[in-house]
Amino acid sequence: MSKPQVTITYCIGCNWLLRAGWMAQELLQTFQEALGGVTLIPGEMGGVFEISVDGHLIWERKRDGGFPDVKELKSRVRDQIEPTRDLGHLDRASKGS
């Protein structure tokens, strides 16, 4: 069984490569053994920033109102690849709110 693949498409004109790279690093650190990889895709101009898991769009900057914080990003990826996984302090912080 192949592991899920995450793709992050970012706008090259907006210089969002560093943001995309940071998000990729966070996902790879958290989901080390669960992910098959994270691919960064330079996108066309126009402010594109999209994150997909196996082709399923989980974040789109224009639709979702900006960029995800790391907690939201990890939660959405978790919900796609391992819904029962506990994200530790990230999950506990949301339950106390």
N, CA, C and O atoms as a MOPAC input file, in Angstrom:
PM7 MOZYME 1SCF
protein

 N      0.84100 1    -1.17900 1     0.00000 1
 C      0.00000 1     0.00000 1     0.00000 1
 C      0.89000 1     1.24900 1     0.00000 1
 O      1.78600 1     1.37500 1     0.83500 1
 N      0.64400 1     2.15700 1    -0.92600 1
 C      1.47000 1     3.35500 1    -1.00200 1
 C      1.03200 1     4.38600 1     0.02600 1
 O     -0.13500 1     4.44200 1     0.41600 1
 N      1.97700 1     5.18800 1     0.45100 1
 C      1.70500 1     6.22100 1     1.44400 1
 C      1.17200 1     7.47000 1     0.76000 1
 O      1.48300 1     7.71700 1    -0.40500 1
 N      0.37500 1     8.25800 1     1.46800 1
 C     -0.19000 1     9.47800 1     0.89700 1
 C      0.89200 1    10.47900 1     0.49400 1
 O      1.95400 1    10.57200 1     1.11000 1
 N      0.57600 1    11.22100 1    -0.56300 1
 C      1.47000 1    12.25800 1    -1.07600 1
 C      0.81400 1    13.61800 1    -0.89100 1
 O     -0.36000 1    13.79500 1    -1.21300 1
 N      1.56500 1    14.56600 1    -0.37700 1
 C      1.09100 1    15.93600 1    -0.21900 1
 C      1.74200 1    16.78200 1    -1.29700 1
 O      2.93400 1    16.63400 1    -1.56800 1
 N      0.97100 1    17.66800 1    -1.91500 1
 C      1.53400 1    18.63900 1    -2.85000 1
 C      1.17600 1    20.04000 1    -2.37000 1
 O      0.05600 1    20.30300 1    -1.93000 1
 N      2.14900 1    20.92100 1    -2.46500 1
 C      1.94800 1    22.32400 1    -2.12600 1
 C      2.30100 1    23.12900 1    -3.36400 1
 O      3.45600 1    23.16400 1    -3.78800 1
 N      1.29600 1    23.77400 1    -3.93800 1
 C      1.49200 1    24.62000 1    -5.11800 1
 C      1.50900 1    26.06900 1    -4.64400 1
 O      0.58400 1    26.51800 1    -3.96600 1
 N      2.55600 1    26.79300 1    -5.00100 1
 C      2.73100 1    28.15800 1    -4.51400 1
 C      3.00900 1    29.11500 1    -5.66600 1
 O      3.53500 1    28.71400 1    -6.70500 1
 N      2.65600 1    30.37300 1    -5.47800 1
 C      2.85100 1    31.41600 1    -6.48300 1
 C      4.31900 1    31.83900 1    -6.50700 1
 O      4.87800 1    32.24500 1    -5.48900 1
 N      4.93300 1    31.73600 1    -7.69100 1
 C      6.33500 1    32.14400 1    -7.80000 1
 C      6.47500 1    33.66300 1    -7.78300 1
 O      7.48400 1    34.18000 1    -7.30300 1
 N      5.49400 1    34.37600 1    -8.29300 1
 C      5.54000 1    35.83100 1    -8.30900 1
 C      5.40000 1    36.44900 1    -6.93500 1
 O      5.84900 1    37.57100 1    -6.70300 1
 N      4.78100 1    35.72500 1    -6.02700 1
 C      4.55700 1    36.21700 1    -4.65700 1
 C      5.70200 1    35.82800 1    -3.71900 1
 O      5.72000 1    36.22000 1    -2.55200 1
 N      6.65000 1    35.05800 1    -4.23700 1
 C      7.79700 1    34.59800 1    -3.44400 1
 C      7.37200 1    33.77400 1    -2.22800 1
 O      7.86100 1    33.99300 1    -1.12000 1
 N      6.45900 1    32.82900 1    -2.44200 1
 C      5.96300 1    32.00400 1    -1.34900 1
 C      6.67800 1    30.66500 1    -1.21500 1
 O      6.18600 1    29.76600 1    -0.53200 1
 N      7.84000 1    30.52400 1    -1.86500 1
 C      8.60600 1    29.28700 1    -1.76200 1
 C      9.00900 1    28.99300 1    -0.31500 1
 O      8.87800 1    27.85500 1     0.13700 1
 N      9.49200 1    29.98900 1     0.41100 1
 C      9.92500 1    29.74700 1     1.79100 1
 C      8.76800 1    29.30200 1     2.67200 1
 O      8.93000 1    28.41500 1     3.51100 1
 N      7.61000 1    29.90800 1     2.48700 1
 C      6.41200 1    29.51300 1     3.25700 1
 C      6.04400 1    28.07100 1     2.91900 1
 O      5.75900 1    27.27800 1     3.81600 1
 N      6.04800 1    27.73100 1     1.64300 1
 C      5.71400 1    26.36700 1     1.22200 1
 C      6.72500 1    25.36700 1     1.77700 1
 O      6.35500 1    24.28200 1     2.22600 1
 N      7.99900 1    25.74000 1     1.74300 1
 C      9.04700 1    24.86400 1     2.26200 1
 C      8.93000 1    24.63200 1     3.76000 1
 O      9.13500 1    23.52100 1     4.24900 1
 N      8.59700 1    25.69700 1     4.48200 1
 C      8.41300 1    25.57600 1     5.92900 1
 C      7.24300 1    24.64100 1     6.24300 1
 O      7.33800 1    23.79900 1     7.13600 1
 N      6.14300 1    24.79500 1     5.50700 1
 C      4.98100 1    23.93400 1     5.73700 1
 C      5.31800 1    22.47800 1     5.40600 1
 O      4.89600 1    21.56400 1     6.11500 1
 N      6.07200 1    22.26800 1     4.33700 1
 C      6.49500 1    20.91300 1     3.98000 1
 C      7.33900 1    20.30100 1     5.10100 1
 O      7.15900 1    19.13800 1     5.46100 1
 N      8.24700 1    21.08500 1     5.63800 1
 C      9.10200 1    20.62200 1     6.73900 1
 C      8.26900 1    20.24100 1     7.96100 1
 O      8.51200 1    19.20400 1     8.57800 1
 N      7.30300 1    21.06200 1     8.30900 1
 C      6.43700 1    20.77200 1     9.46000 1
 C      5.67700 1    19.46300 1     9.25300 1
 O      5.56800 1    18.65400 1    10.17500 1
 N      5.15000 1    19.25500 1     8.04200 1
 C      4.40300 1    18.02400 1     7.76500 1
 C      5.31000 1    16.79500 1     7.80500 1
 O      4.94100 1    15.76200 1     8.36300 1
 N      6.49200 1    16.91400 1     7.21300 1
 C      7.41500 1    15.77900 1     7.20500 1
 C      7.90000 1    15.44400 1     8.60900 1
 O      8.10800 1    14.27300 1     8.92600 1
 N      8.08000 1    16.44300 1     9.44500 1
 C      8.50000 1    16.19400 1    10.82500 1
 C      7.39700 1    15.50200 1    11.62000 1
 O      7.67100 1    14.56700 1    12.37200 1
 N      6.17200 1    15.94600 1    11.46200 1
 C      5.04900 1    15.39700 1    12.22700 1
 C      4.62600 1    14.02300 1    11.72900 1
 O      4.36200 1    13.12500 1    12.52900 1
 N      4.56000 1    13.85600 1    10.41500 1
 C      4.03800 1    12.61800 1     9.82300 1
 C      5.15000 1    11.81300 1     9.15700 1
 O      4.97100 1    11.31800 1     8.04400 1
 N      6.27600 1    11.68000 1     9.81300 1
 C      7.47500 1    11.06900 1     9.24700 1
 C      7.23200 1     9.73300 1     8.56100 1
 O      7.66000 1     9.52800 1     7.42500 1
 N      6.55700 1     8.84100 1     9.23400 1
 C      6.37600 1     7.49700 1     8.69500 1
 C      5.06300 1     7.32600 1     7.94800 1
 O      4.87000 1     6.32000 1     7.26600 1
 N      4.16200 1     8.28700 1     8.06400 1
 C      2.83900 1     8.15700 1     7.45800 1
 C      2.76300 1     8.72800 1     6.04400 1
 O      1.89400 1     8.33900 1     5.26400 1
 N      3.67000 1     9.65000 1     5.70800 1
 C      3.62900 1    10.29100 1     4.39000 1
 C      4.62800 1     9.66600 1     3.43300 1
 O      5.71100 1     9.23600 1     3.83100 1
 N      4.24800 1     9.62300 1     2.17300 1
 C      5.15500 1     9.16600 1     1.13400 1
 C      6.04200 1    10.28700 1     0.63200 1
 O      7.06700 1    10.03500 1    -0.00100 1
 N      5.65700 1    11.52000 1     0.90700 1
 C      6.45700 1    12.66300 1     0.50300 1
 C      5.62700 1    13.92300 1     0.39500 1
 O      4.39700 1    13.89000 1     0.41200 1
 N      6.33300 1    15.03100 1     0.28400 1
 C      5.71800 1    16.33500 1     0.06200 1
 C      6.41500 1    16.94200 1    -1.14500 1
 O      7.64100 1    17.04500 1    -1.18400 1
 N      5.62300 1    17.33800 1    -2.12400 1
 C      6.15200 1    17.92400 1    -3.34900 1
 C      5.77500 1    19.39500 1    -3.41700 1
 O      4.61800 1    19.76500 1    -3.21800 1
 N      6.76800 1    20.22500 1    -3.70000 1
 C      6.52800 1    21.65400 1    -3.90100 1
 C      6.42600 1    21.91500 1    -5.39200 1
 O      7.29100 1    21.50200 1    -6.16400 1
 N      5.36200 1    22.60400 1    -5.79500 1
 C      5.11500 1    22.86700 1    -7.21200 1
 C      5.04900 1    24.37500 1    -7.43800 1
 O      4.14200 1    25.03500 1    -6.93100 1
 N      6.00300 1    24.92900 1    -8.19400 1
 C      5.93200 1    26.36000 1    -8.50800 1
 C      4.70300 1    26.62500 1    -9.37100 1
 O      4.54300 1    26.03000 1   -10.43600 1
 N      3.84200 1    27.51800 1    -8.90500 1
 C      2.61400 1    27.82100 1    -9.62200 1
 C      2.72400 1    29.09700 1   -10.42800 1
 O      3.67600 1    29.86500 1   -10.29700 1
 N      1.74100 1    29.29500 1   -11.24900 1
 C      1.66100 1    30.50900 1   -12.04800 1
 C      1.41000 1    31.70700 1   -11.14700 1
 O      1.13000 1    31.56600 1    -9.95700 1
 N      1.51600 1    32.86200 1   -11.73000 1
 C      1.24000 1    34.09700 1   -11.00700 1
 C     -0.23600 1    34.11300 1   -10.59600 1
 O     -1.01900 1    33.27700 1   -11.04800 1
 N     -0.60300 1    35.04700 1    -9.75600 1
 C     -2.00200 1    35.18000 1    -9.37900 1
 C     -2.29500 1    34.79100 1    -7.95300 1
 O     -3.46200 1    34.70000 1    -7.57400 1
 N     -1.27500 1    34.55800 1    -7.14700 1
 C     -1.50000 1    34.29900 1    -5.73900 1
 C     -1.93700 1    32.89800 1    -5.38100 1
 O     -2.55500 1    32.69500 1    -4.33600 1
 N     -1.63000 1    31.92100 1    -6.22700 1
 C     -2.02900 1    30.55100 1    -5.92600 1
 C     -1.25000 1    30.02000 1    -4.72900 1
 O     -0.03700 1    30.20700 1    -4.63400 1
 N     -1.95100 1    29.36200 1    -3.82500 1
 C     -1.34200 1    28.60900 1    -2.72600 1
 C     -2.34000 1    27.52200 1    -2.35800 1
 O     -3.36000 1    27.78000 1    -1.71900 1
 N     -2.02400 1    26.30100 1    -2.77500 1
 C     -2.92900 1    25.16400 1    -2.59500 1
 C     -2.18200 1    23.99300 1    -1.98600 1
 O     -1.02400 1    23.73400 1    -2.31500 1
 N     -2.85800 1    23.29600 1    -1.10100 1
 C     -2.29100 1    22.10400 1    -0.48500 1
 C     -3.26600 1    20.95700 1    -0.72700 1
 O     -4.45700 1    21.06000 1    -0.43400 1
 N     -2.73600 1    19.86300 1    -1.26700 1
 C     -3.55400 1    18.68700 1    -1.57900 1
 C     -2.93000 1    17.44100 1    -0.97300 1
 O     -1.71300 1    17.35000 1    -0.81500 1
 N     -3.78200 1    16.48500 1    -0.63700 1
 C     -3.34000 1    15.16600 1    -0.20500 1
 C     -3.91500 1    14.17500 1    -1.19900 1
 O     -5.13200 1    14.02700 1    -1.30900 1
 N     -3.03900 1    13.49900 1    -1.92200 1
 C     -3.44700 1    12.54400 1    -2.95800 1
 C     -4.48800 1    13.13600 1    -3.90800 1
 O     -5.45500 1    12.47000 1    -4.27900 1
 N     -4.27800 1    14.38600 1    -4.29400 1
 C     -5.16900 1    15.04300 1    -5.25000 1
 C     -6.40700 1    15.67900 1    -4.64700 1
 O     -7.15800 1    16.35200 1    -5.35400 1
 N     -6.63600 1    15.48200 1    -3.35800 1
 C     -7.80000 1    16.06800 1    -2.67800 1
 C     -7.37900 1    17.40600 1    -2.07700 1
 O     -6.52900 1    17.44600 1    -1.18800 1
 N     -7.96200 1    18.48900 1    -2.55200 1
 C     -7.62400 1    19.82900 1    -2.10000 1
 C     -8.07800 1    20.03200 1    -0.65400 1
 O     -9.26900 1    19.95500 1    -0.35200 1
 N     -7.10900 1    20.29600 1     0.24000 1
 C     -7.45900 1    20.51300 1     1.64800 1
 C     -7.28400 1    21.97200 1     2.05800 1
 O     -7.80500 1    22.38700 1     3.09300 1
 N     -6.55700 1    22.75800 1     1.26100 1
 C     -6.41600 1    24.19100 1     1.55800 1
 C     -6.21400 1    24.94900 1     0.26200 1
 O     -5.41600 1    24.55400 1    -0.58800 1
 N     -6.94300 1    26.03500 1     0.12200 1
 C     -6.78800 1    26.92600 1    -1.03100 1
 C     -6.84100 1    28.34700 1    -0.48500 1
 O     -7.83900 1    28.75000 1     0.11200 1
 N     -5.78000 1    29.09600 1    -0.68600 1
 C     -5.62100 1    30.40600 1    -0.06200 1
 C     -6.81200 1    31.33000 1    -0.28000 1
 O     -7.29300 1    31.95000 1     0.66900 1
 N     -7.28400 1    31.42900 1    -1.49300 1
 C     -8.40100 1    32.34200 1    -1.78000 1
 C     -9.71000 1    31.83900 1    -1.17200 1
 O    -10.47200 1    32.62400 1    -0.60700 1
 N     -9.97000 1    30.56000 1    -1.28000 1
 C    -11.19900 1    29.96700 1    -0.73700 1
 C    -11.22300 1    30.00000 1     0.78700 1
 O    -12.24400 1    30.30900 1     1.40000 1
 N    -10.06900 1    29.67100 1     1.39100 1
 C    -10.00900 1    29.50300 1     2.83700 1
 C     -9.54100 1    30.75400 1     3.58300 1
 O     -9.40600 1    30.72600 1     4.80600 1
 N     -9.29500 1    31.83900 1     2.86800 1
 C     -8.97900 1    33.10600 1     3.51800 1
 C     -7.56600 1    33.24200 1     4.04600 1
 O     -7.37000 1    33.54100 1     5.22300 1
 N     -6.59500 1    33.03000 1     3.20100 1
 C     -5.20400 1    33.21500 1     3.61900 1
 C     -4.45900 1    31.90900 1     3.70000 1
 O     -4.70800 1    30.97500 1     2.93900 1
 N     -3.53800 1    31.86600 1     4.64100 1
 C     -2.69300 1    30.68800 1     4.81500 1
 C     -3.08000 1    29.97000 1     6.10000 1
 O     -3.50400 1    30.60300 1     7.06700 1
 N     -2.93400 1    28.64400 1     6.11200 1
 C     -3.25700 1    27.92900 1     7.35100 1
 C     -2.15600 1    28.14000 1     8.38400 1
 O     -0.98100 1    28.24400 1     8.03300 1
 N     -2.53900 1    28.20200 1     9.66100 1
 C     -1.49800 1    28.13800 1    10.67700 1
 C     -1.09400 1    26.66800 1    10.78300 1
 O     -1.78000 1    25.79400 1    10.25400 1
 N     -0.00400 1    26.40300 1    11.45000 1
 C      0.53100 1    25.04400 1    11.47100 1
 C     -0.44300 1    24.06200 1    12.12500 1
 O     -0.52100 1    22.90400 1    11.71300 1
 N     -1.17900 1    24.50900 1    13.13000 1
 C     -2.15100 1    23.63700 1    13.79400 1
 C     -3.24700 1    23.20900 1    12.82200 1
 O     -3.58800 1    22.02900 1    12.74600 1
 N     -3.79800 1    24.17000 1    12.08100 1
 C     -4.85800 1    23.87000 1    11.11300 1
 C     -4.34000 1    22.96700 1     9.99800 1
 O     -5.02300 1    22.02700 1     9.59000 1
 N     -3.14400 1    23.24800 1     9.50800 1
 C     -2.55300 1    22.44000 1     8.44000 1
 C     -2.38600 1    20.99200 1     8.88200 1
 O     -2.80000 1    20.07000 1     8.17900 1
 N     -1.78700 1    20.79800 1    10.03000 1
 C     -1.55700 1    19.43600 1    10.50900 1
 C     -2.87000 1    18.71100 1    10.78800 1
 O     -2.98200 1    17.51100 1    10.53400 1
 N     -3.85300 1    19.42300 1    11.30200 1
 C     -5.15700 1    18.80500 1    11.55800 1
 C     -5.82100 1    18.34900 1    10.26800 1
 O     -6.38300 1    17.25600 1    10.20200 1
 N     -5.75200 1    19.19500 1     9.23900 1
 C     -6.39500 1    18.81700 1     7.96300 1
 C     -5.67400 1    17.64300 1     7.29400 1
 O     -6.31500 1    16.76100 1     6.72200 1
 N     -4.35200 1    17.63600 1     7.36900 1
 C     -3.60800 1    16.50300 1     6.80100 1
 C     -3.91700 1    15.24400 1     7.60100 1
 O     -4.17600 1    14.19000 1     7.02100 1
 N     -3.89300 1    15.34500 1     8.91300 1
 C     -4.21500 1    14.19600 1     9.76700 1
 C     -5.59200 1    13.63800 1     9.43500 1
 O     -5.76300 1    12.42400 1     9.32500 1
 N     -6.57500 1    14.52300 1     9.27400 1
 C     -7.94000 1    14.09100 1     8.98100 1
 C     -8.02300 1    13.30300 1     7.68000 1
 O     -8.91200 1    12.46800 1     7.51400 1
 N     -7.10600 1    13.56200 1     6.76000 1
 C     -7.08600 1    12.83500 1     5.48000 1
 C     -6.33500 1    11.51500 1     5.56600 1
 O     -6.75600 1    10.52200 1     4.97300 1
 N     -5.21700 1    11.49600 1     6.30500 1
 C     -4.36400 1    10.31000 1     6.24900 1
 C     -4.48400 1     9.38400 1     7.45300 1
 O     -4.30600 1     8.17400 1     7.31300 1
 N     -4.78100 1     9.92500 1     8.63500 1
 C     -4.88900 1     9.13300 1     9.85800 1
 C     -5.89400 1     9.79200 1    10.80700 1
 O     -5.48800 1    10.38800 1    11.80500 1
 N     -7.18400 1     9.69900 1    10.52000 1
 C     -8.18700 1    10.43100 1    11.29800 1
 C     -8.18200 1    10.15900 1    12.80200 1
 O     -8.60600 1    11.01700 1    13.57600 1
 N     -7.72100 1     9.00400 1    13.22600 1
 C     -7.73500 1     8.68500 1    14.65200 1
 C     -6.44200 1     9.08000 1    15.36300 1
 O     -6.33000 1     8.92700 1    16.57900 1
 N     -5.48900 1     9.57600 1    14.62400 1
 C     -4.19100 1     9.94400 1    15.21000 1
 C     -4.33200 1    11.13800 1    16.15500 1
 O     -5.02300 1    12.11000 1    15.85300 1
 N     -3.66500 1    11.04200 1    17.29700 1
 C     -3.62400 1    12.13400 1    18.26800 1
 C     -2.42500 1    13.01400 1    17.92000 1
 O     -1.30400 1    12.52500 1    17.78600 1
 N     -2.66900 1    14.30500 1    17.77800 1
 C     -1.58900 1    15.24400 1    17.48100 1
 C     -0.99600 1    15.85600 1    18.75100 1
 O     -0.37300 1    16.91700 1    18.70500 1
 N     -1.18900 1    15.19800 1    19.85200 1
 C     -0.57800 1    15.63000 1    21.09800 1
 C     -1.05700 1    16.99800 1    21.54400 1
 O     -2.25900 1    17.24600 1    21.64500 1
 N     -0.10900 1    17.88300 1    21.81000 1
 C     -0.45200 1    19.20300 1    22.35900 1
 C     -1.33400 1    20.02300 1    21.41400 1
 O     -2.09200 1    20.87600 1    21.87500 1
 N     -1.24900 1    19.78400 1    20.10700 1
 C     -2.11300 1    20.51300 1    19.17300 1
 C     -3.57800 1    20.17100 1    19.38500 1
 O     -4.43500 1    21.05200 1    19.32100 1
 N     -3.87200 1    18.90900 1    19.63600 1
 C     -5.24500 1    18.49000 1    19.89400 1
 C     -5.70600 1    18.92800 1    21.28500 1
 O     -6.84000 1    19.37800 1    21.44500 1
 N     -4.86200 1    18.80600 1    22.25900 1
 C     -5.22800 1    19.16900 1    23.62800 1
 C     -5.52000 1    20.66400 1    23.74500 1
 O     -6.41800 1    21.06100 1    24.48700 1
 N     -4.77500 1    21.48700 1    23.02700 1
 C     -4.98900 1    22.93300 1    23.08700 1
 C     -6.36900 1    23.30300 1    22.54700 1
 O     -7.01500 1    24.20800 1    23.07400 1
 N     -6.82600 1    22.60900 1    21.49800 1
 C     -8.12300 1    22.92800 1    20.91700 1
 C     -9.28500 1    22.44900 1    21.79600 1
 O    -10.36200 1    23.04500 1    21.77600 1
 N     -9.07300 1    21.39400 1    22.55400 1
 C    -10.12900 1    20.88100 1    23.42100 1
 C    -10.34700 1    21.79000 1    24.62900 1
 O    -11.43900 1    21.83200 1    25.19400 1
 N     -9.30100 1    22.51300 1    25.01800 1
 C     -9.40500 1    23.39500 1    26.16300 1
 C     -9.97100 1    24.74500 1    25.81500 1
 O    -10.28000 1    25.52500 1    26.71600 1
 N    -10.12000 1    25.05300 1    24.53700 1
 C    -10.61200 1    26.36600 1    24.10300 1
 C    -12.10400 1    26.46300 1    24.20600 1
 O    -12.67900 1    27.50200 1    23.87900 1

